[in-house]
Amino acid sequence: MNKQIDLKIVISLAIIVALGPAAIDMYLASMPTMATELHTSYATTQITLTVFLVFMGLGQLIFGPISDAIGRKRPLLVGLMTYISGSLWAASSQSIESLILARVLQGLGASMAIVVVMSMVRDLVDGPEAAQLYALLNTIVALGPIVAPAIGGIVGAHYGWRGVMFVLVALGVAVLTNTLINIKETLPKEKRIRLNTKAITHIYIKILKNKTFMFNLLALAAVFFFLFAYIGGSAYVYQKDYGLSLEQFGFVFGLTSISLILGASSTAYFVKKVSASRLAMIGALIMMFGSVICIATYFLAMGLIGIVSGIALGLFGLGILEATLMAVAMESQRTALGSSAALLGAIPMLLSSIATPIAGQLVEISTLHWLFLLGAIGPIILGLVYLGSKSTQGDTTVIGPSLENSYAK
């Protein structure tokens, strides 16, 4: 099944996946002013981020099996239209309660789009080509945290957070148009799985019994927890504690995220030379070292530049981990790839969604409390990655520890 994928298709898949991060990163700079305008606290505005993550996770559990049963393109189109509708609702919300409900709809739309694209990758390619495609998608998607906060900061400064939501509407429409033109159905009818609740439950249980899949799934959840704890606290710390403006926050946040791209893009290169388990361990060590630097530079009174340096190093490790953990987990499965992708999207999203309200509470206590949260996650990630690498070596359902031999039929 290995074959070259047209760059146009790769970019089309990447911009679909990027809609989720855009709906997270683009309005971060506006959250403190959003709290003021809607007469609520900063911690309460974090709920708009939390519910988006929760329903982006839950939706994948539902829509993954649906895409295995009816094909990829129809759920994808419905997801994009749902995302656009949720963005319109959010832009017109007059209360925090209405905004929270709109974000629920937005999250469900994003979930449909993301789980379908992750399944399409395995429909199109396998072996090291699949691992490289995941890494390439992550590299392109990683542009979101660079571009989105900068755009969000500029738009938010001139048009407020509602203007940011209208930009998301425009992005959704553009992606929907591109999808109609360039994306074709990738799951033939003869490979589809009949949909029923009992079968879905059985499939999920069977997937989760695979130790390789489970350890890499939990490691991915811990990685996402770090990411969303950083996202949930950075706007407050950078603006309130270090005095950055909306535009400055967007610039610093985006500049830091370049390291995420470097991590993801380096994975596409090193996956040809280094085993997946070793590459993941390297990424986990880098993440842990980055969080230690954040705490150390805070005690050394090195200011924002010290914290940002540690975060940048941590994000470099995160870029390595996201691609490798996803690829190794998916390689442990041979069928029901939509359901496997759904679990990899949903469970990390659900488990990590609590990171944003926790971070929102901690930053209002002190920056150090927030940094200790980031530091505590590092050893957990390292331990789970180590267990995942050991299970890969001992699991006969996985063909070898190297991504060069992955997805063998």
C-alpha positions as CSV (number, residue, x, y, z in Angstrom):
1,M,0.0,0.0,0.0
2,N,3.0,2.3,0.3
3,K,2.9,5.2,-2.3
4,Q,3.8,8.8,-2.6
5,I,1.2,11.3,-1.6
6,D,0.6,14.4,-3.6
7,L,1.8,17.5,-1.6
8,K,-1.5,19.1,-2.3
9,I,-3.3,16.3,-0.4
10,V,-0.8,16.6,2.5
11,I,-1.4,20.3,2.8
12,S,-5.1,19.8,2.6
13,L,-5.1,17.3,5.4
14,A,-2.8,19.6,7.5
15,I,-5.0,22.7,7.3
16,I,-8.0,20.6,8.4
17,V,-6.2,19.4,11.5
18,A,-4.9,22.9,12.1
19,L,-8.5,24.2,12.7
20,G,-8.4,22.6,16.2
21,P,-5.2,24.4,17.4
22,A,-6.3,27.6,15.7
23,A,-9.5,27.6,17.9
24,I,-7.2,27.2,20.9
25,D,-4.3,29.5,20.2
26,M,-5.8,32.4,18.3
27,Y,-7.9,33.7,21.2
28,L,-5.5,33.1,24.1
29,A,-4.2,36.7,24.1
30,S,-7.8,38.0,24.4
31,M,-8.8,35.9,27.4
32,P,-8.0,38.5,30.1
33,T,-10.0,41.2,28.2
34,M,-12.8,38.6,27.5
35,A,-13.1,38.0,31.2
36,T,-13.6,41.8,31.7
37,E,-16.1,42.2,28.9
38,L,-18.2,39.3,30.0
39,H,-18.0,40.3,33.7
40,T,-16.4,37.1,34.9
41,S,-13.0,35.9,36.2
42,Y,-10.0,34.7,34.2
43,A,-10.5,31.2,35.7
44,T,-14.0,31.1,34.4
45,T,-13.0,32.0,30.9
46,Q,-10.7,29.0,31.0
47,I,-13.9,26.9,30.9
48,T,-14.4,28.0,27.3
49,L,-11.0,26.3,26.5
50,T,-11.8,23.3,28.7
51,V,-15.1,22.4,27.1
52,F,-13.6,22.8,23.7
53,L,-11.0,20.2,24.6
54,V,-13.4,17.9,26.3
55,F,-15.9,17.8,23.3
56,M,-13.1,17.7,20.8
57,G,-12.0,14.5,22.7
58,L,-15.5,13.0,23.2
59,G,-16.5,13.6,19.6
60,Q,-13.6,11.6,18.3
61,L,-14.8,8.5,20.3
62,I,-18.1,8.8,18.5
63,F,-17.1,9.9,15.0
64,G,-14.0,7.6,14.7
65,P,-16.2,4.4,14.4
66,I,-18.7,6.2,12.2
67,S,-16.0,7.1,9.8
68,D,-15.0,3.4,9.8
69,A,-18.6,2.5,8.9
70,I,-19.7,5.1,6.3
71,G,-16.4,6.4,4.9
72,R,-14.2,9.5,5.6
73,K,-15.4,12.3,3.5
74,R,-19.1,12.7,4.6
75,P,-18.2,12.9,8.4
76,L,-15.4,15.3,7.5
77,L,-17.7,17.7,5.6
78,V,-20.3,17.6,8.5
79,G,-17.5,18.3,10.9
80,L,-16.3,21.4,9.0
81,M,-19.8,22.8,8.7
82,T,-20.4,22.2,12.5
83,Y,-17.1,24.0,13.3
84,I,-18.2,27.0,11.1
85,S,-21.6,27.2,12.9
86,G,-20.0,27.0,16.3
87,S,-17.6,29.8,15.4
88,L,-20.5,32.0,14.2
89,W,-22.3,31.3,17.5
90,A,-19.2,32.2,19.5
91,A,-18.7,35.5,17.7
92,S,-22.3,36.6,18.5
93,S,-22.3,35.4,22.2
94,Q,-23.4,38.0,24.7
95,S,-22.7,35.9,27.9
96,I,-20.1,33.5,29.1
97,E,-22.7,30.8,29.2
98,S,-23.6,31.2,25.6
99,L,-19.9,31.3,24.6
100,I,-19.3,28.0,26.5
101,L,-22.1,26.3,24.6
102,A,-20.8,27.7,21.3
103,R,-17.4,26.2,22.1
104,V,-19.0,22.8,22.7
105,L,-20.3,22.9,19.1
106,Q,-16.9,24.1,17.9
107,G,-15.2,21.3,19.7
108,L,-17.5,18.7,18.2
109,G,-16.9,20.0,14.7
110,A,-13.1,20.0,15.2
111,S,-13.3,16.4,16.6
112,M,-14.9,15.1,13.4
113,A,-12.4,16.7,11.2
114,I,-9.3,15.6,13.2
115,V,-10.2,12.0,13.7
116,V,-11.1,11.6,10.0
117,V,-7.8,13.0,8.9
118,M,-5.7,10.8,11.3
119,S,-7.6,7.8,9.9
120,M,-7.0,9.0,6.3
121,V,-3.2,8.8,6.8
122,R,-3.4,5.1,7.4
123,D,-5.8,4.6,4.5
124,L,-3.3,6.2,2.2
125,V,0.1,4.9,3.4
126,D,1.7,2.5,5.9
127,G,5.2,1.7,7.1
128,P,7.8,4.4,7.6
129,E,5.9,6.5,5.1
130,A,3.0,6.8,7.6
131,A,5.3,7.8,10.4
132,Q,6.9,10.4,8.2
133,L,3.5,11.7,7.1
134,Y,2.4,12.0,10.7
135,A,5.6,14.0,11.4
136,L,5.0,16.2,8.3
137,L,1.4,16.9,9.3
138,N,2.6,17.8,12.9
139,T,5.3,20.1,11.4
140,I,2.7,21.9,9.3
141,V,0.2,22.0,12.1
142,A,2.9,23.3,14.5
143,L,2.9,26.5,12.4
144,G,-0.5,27.2,14.1
145,P,1.0,28.1,17.5
146,I,3.3,30.5,15.7
147,V,0.9,32.2,13.4
148,A,-2.4,32.0,15.3
149,P,-1.4,33.9,18.5
150,A,0.3,36.6,16.4
151,I,-2.9,37.0,14.3
152,G,-5.1,36.7,17.3
153,G,-3.1,39.3,19.2
154,I,-3.4,41.8,16.3
155,V,-7.1,41.1,15.6
156,G,-7.9,41.1,19.3
157,A,-6.2,44.4,19.8
158,H,-8.2,46.1,17.0
159,Y,-11.5,44.1,16.9
160,G,-11.7,42.2,20.2
161,W,-12.2,38.5,20.8
162,R,-15.3,38.5,18.6
163,G,-13.1,39.5,15.7
164,V,-11.0,36.5,16.4
165,M,-14.0,34.2,16.2
166,F,-15.0,35.7,12.9
167,V,-11.5,34.9,11.6
168,L,-12.1,31.3,12.6
169,V,-15.4,31.4,10.6
170,A,-13.4,32.5,7.6
171,L,-10.8,29.8,8.1
172,G,-13.5,27.2,8.4
173,V,-15.1,28.3,5.1
174,A,-11.8,28.3,3.3
175,V,-10.9,24.8,4.5
176,L,-14.4,23.5,3.6
177,T,-14.0,24.9,0.1
178,N,-10.6,23.3,-0.3
179,T,-11.8,20.0,1.0
180,L,-14.7,19.9,-1.5
181,I,-12.2,20.4,-4.3
182,N,-9.1,18.4,-3.3
183,I,-10.1,15.6,-0.8
184,K,-11.5,12.4,-2.1
185,E,-12.9,9.4,-0.2
186,T,-10.0,7.2,1.0
187,L,-11.9,4.2,2.6
188,P,-13.3,1.7,0.0
189,K,-16.7,0.2,0.8
190,E,-15.2,-3.3,1.1
191,K,-12.9,-2.1,4.0
192,R,-15.7,-0.5,6.0
193,I,-16.9,-2.0,9.4
194,R,-20.6,-2.3,10.2
195,L,-21.6,0.1,12.9
196,N,-23.3,-1.1,16.1
197,T,-22.8,-0.2,19.7
198,K,-21.8,-3.6,21.0
199,A,-19.2,-3.9,18.2
200,I,-17.8,-0.4,19.0
201,T,-17.4,-1.2,22.7
202,H,-15.7,-4.5,21.8
203,I,-13.3,-2.9,19.4
204,Y,-12.3,-0.2,21.9
205,I,-11.7,-2.7,24.7
206,K,-9.6,-4.9,22.3
207,I,-7.5,-1.9,21.3
208,L,-6.9,-0.8,24.9
209,K,-5.8,-4.3,25.9
210,N,-2.8,-3.8,23.7
211,K,0.0,-2.7,26.2
212,T,2.0,-0.9,23.5
213,F,-1.0,1.1,22.5
214,M,-2.0,1.8,26.1
215,F,1.4,3.1,27.4
216,N,1.9,5.3,24.3
217,L,-1.7,6.6,24.7
218,L,-1.1,7.6,28.3
219,A,2.3,9.1,27.5
220,L,0.6,11.2,24.8
221,A,-2.0,12.3,27.3
222,A,0.8,13.4,29.7
223,V,2.4,15.3,26.8
224,F,-0.9,17.1,26.0
225,F,-1.3,17.9,29.7
226,F,2.0,19.7,29.7
227,L,1.0,21.6,26.5
228,F,-2.4,22.7,27.8
229,A,-1.0,23.6,31.2
230,Y,1.4,25.9,29.4
231,I,-1.4,27.3,27.2
232,G,-3.7,27.7,30.1
233,G,-1.3,29.8,32.2
234,S,0.9,31.6,29.7
235,A,-1.5,34.4,28.8
236,Y,-1.9,35.4,32.4
237,V,1.7,35.1,33.4
238,Y,3.1,36.9,30.4
239,Q,0.6,39.7,30.4
240,K,-0.2,40.2,34.1
241,D,3.1,39.3,35.7
242,Y,5.5,40.4,33.0
243,G,3.5,43.3,31.5
244,L,3.3,42.1,27.8
245,S,0.6,43.6,25.6
246,L,-1.7,41.5,23.4
247,E,0.5,41.9,20.4
248,Q,3.7,41.2,22.4
249,F,2.2,38.1,23.9
250,G,1.2,36.8,20.5
251,F,4.8,37.5,19.2
252,V,6.5,35.8,22.2
253,F,4.1,32.8,22.2
254,G,4.5,32.3,18.5
255,L,8.3,32.7,18.6
256,T,8.5,30.1,21.3
257,S,6.5,27.7,19.3
258,I,9.1,27.6,16.5
259,S,10.8,25.0,18.7
260,L,7.7,22.8,18.3
261,I,8.2,22.9,14.5
262,L,11.9,22.1,14.8
263,G,11.1,19.1,17.1
264,A,8.4,17.7,14.7
265,S,10.5,18.3,11.6
266,S,13.6,16.7,13.1
267,T,11.5,13.6,13.8
268,A,10.8,13.2,10.1
269,Y,14.5,13.0,9.5
270,F,15.7,11.0,12.5
271,V,12.9,8.4,12.2
272,K,15.0,6.9,9.3
273,K,18.0,6.4,11.6
274,V,16.9,5.9,15.2
275,S,14.3,3.5,16.6
276,A,11.0,5.0,17.7
277,S,11.4,4.0,21.3
278,R,14.8,5.7,21.5
279,L,13.6,8.8,19.8
280,A,10.7,9.0,22.1
281,M,13.0,8.7,25.2
282,I,15.2,11.5,23.8
283,G,12.1,13.7,23.4
284,A,10.9,12.9,27.0
285,L,14.3,13.8,28.5
286,I,14.4,17.1,26.6
287,M,10.9,17.9,27.9
288,M,11.9,17.2,31.4
289,F,15.1,19.2,31.2
290,G,13.1,22.2,29.7
291,S,10.7,22.3,32.7
292,V,13.7,22.1,35.1
293,I,15.2,25.1,33.4
294,C,12.0,27.1,33.8
295,I,12.0,26.6,37.6
296,A,15.8,27.2,37.9
297,T,15.7,30.4,36.0
298,Y,12.7,31.6,38.0
299,F,14.7,31.2,41.3
300,L,17.7,32.8,39.6
301,A,15.5,35.8,38.8
302,M,16.3,35.7,35.1
303,G,12.9,37.1,34.2
304,L,10.6,36.1,31.3
305,I,13.5,35.2,29.0
306,G,14.6,32.4,31.3
307,I,11.1,30.9,31.5
308,V,10.6,31.2,27.7
309,S,13.9,29.5,27.1
310,G,12.9,26.5,29.2
311,I,9.4,26.4,27.6
312,A,11.0,26.4,24.1
313,L,13.2,23.5,25.0
314,G,10.2,21.6,26.4
315,L,8.2,22.3,23.2
316,F,11.1,20.9,21.1
317,G,10.8,17.6,23.0
318,L,7.1,17.7,22.7
319,G,7.4,18.0,18.9
320,I,9.5,14.8,18.9
321,L,7.1,13.0,21.2
322,E,3.8,13.8,19.5
323,A,4.8,12.3,16.2
324,T,6.6,9.2,17.5
325,L,4.0,8.3,20.2
326,M,1.2,8.5,17.6
327,A,3.0,6.5,15.0
328,V,4.1,3.7,17.5
329,A,0.5,3.4,18.9
330,M,-1.0,3.2,15.4
331,E,1.5,0.6,14.3
332,S,0.2,-1.7,16.9
333,Q,-3.2,-1.9,15.1
334,R,-4.1,-3.5,11.8
335,T,-7.9,-2.9,11.5
336,A,-10.4,-0.4,12.9
337,L,-7.9,2.4,12.3
338,G,-10.6,5.1,12.7
339,S,-11.4,3.7,16.2
340,S,-7.7,3.6,17.1
341,A,-7.2,7.2,15.9
342,A,-10.3,8.2,17.9
343,L,-8.9,6.8,21.1
344,L,-5.5,8.5,20.5
345,G,-7.3,11.8,19.9
346,A,-10.0,11.5,22.6
347,I,-8.4,10.1,25.7
348,P,-5.3,12.4,25.7
349,M,-7.7,15.3,25.0
350,L,-10.1,14.3,27.8
351,L,-7.3,13.6,30.4
352,S,-5.4,16.8,29.6
353,S,-8.5,19.1,29.5
354,I,-8.3,19.4,33.3
355,A,-4.9,21.1,32.8
356,T,-6.3,24.4,31.7
357,P,-8.5,25.1,34.8
358,I,-5.7,23.9,37.1
359,A,-3.2,26.2,35.4
360,G,-5.8,29.0,35.5
361,Q,-6.1,28.6,39.2
362,L,-2.4,28.3,39.9
363,V,-1.3,31.3,37.9
364,E,-3.6,33.5,40.1
365,I,-1.7,32.2,43.1
366,S,1.8,32.7,41.7
367,T,4.0,32.0,38.6
368,L,6.0,29.5,40.6
369,H,3.0,27.3,41.3
370,W,2.4,27.1,37.6
371,L,6.0,26.2,36.9
372,F,6.0,23.5,39.5
373,L,3.0,22.0,37.7
374,L,4.9,21.9,34.4
375,G,7.9,20.4,36.2
376,A,5.9,17.6,37.8
377,I,4.7,16.3,34.4
378,G,8.2,15.7,33.0
379,P,9.1,12.5,35.1
380,I,5.6,11.1,34.4
381,I,6.1,11.4,30.7
382,L,9.6,9.8,30.9
383,G,8.2,6.9,32.9
384,L,5.4,6.2,30.5
385,V,7.6,6.4,27.5
386,Y,10.0,4.0,29.1
387,L,7.2,1.5,29.8
388,G,5.9,2.0,26.3
389,S,9.3,1.2,24.8
390,K,9.6,-2.0,26.9
391,S,6.1,-3.2,25.9
392,T,6.9,-2.6,22.2
393,Q,9.9,-4.9,22.4
394,G,7.8,-7.6,24.1
395,D,4.6,-7.2,22.2
396,T,4.3,-9.7,19.3
397,T,1.6,-7.6,17.7
398,V,4.1,-5.0,16.9
399,I,6.5,-5.7,14.1
400,G,9.9,-4.6,15.5
401,P,10.8,-1.5,17.6
402,S,11.9,0.5,14.6
403,L,9.5,2.7,12.6
404,E,11.4,1.5,9.6
405,N,9.6,-1.9,10.0
406,S,6.3,-0.5,11.3
407,Y,2.9,-1.4,9.9
408,A,4.1,-4.6,8.3
409,K,1.2,-6.6,7.1
